[in-house]
Amino acid sequence: MDKELLVERDILYSTDNSFELGCVNVKIFGPNNNNKIPLVIEEKTTNSPLKHIATITKIIQSDIFGRISIDIKKDCDVYIRVNEEMSKEFGNHSYVRVSWIDENISAEGVDW
């Protein structure tokens, strides 16, 4: 499947340390075969995107998807690019797929 990049944007988010902002690069692609929108998050600072995924997705929802009535939790496949720290937990996978069941967040290592 060819992945057509639709939007790319850097997003700042708050962290546990009020003197340190987190930053991620977000890439949004055209719908996949499952009629979901692939969204790839890659860290740009030393903060873990997985640790702050609720904050990051809330910002993406309000800044990008809220305007066009897309629910990130239902209509998107959310992937986080694995970094060295995350590879300890998720092995040799390139990405971690994040999903929601009600308000519970789950993550699994995948190759996308």
Secondary structure, DSSP 4 states (H G I P E B T S, - for coil): ----EEEEEEEEEE-SSTT-EEEEEEEEE---TTS-EEEEEEESSSS-TTTTHHHHHHHHIIIIIGGGT--HHHHEEEEEE--HHHHHHHTT-SEEEEEEETTEEEEEEE--
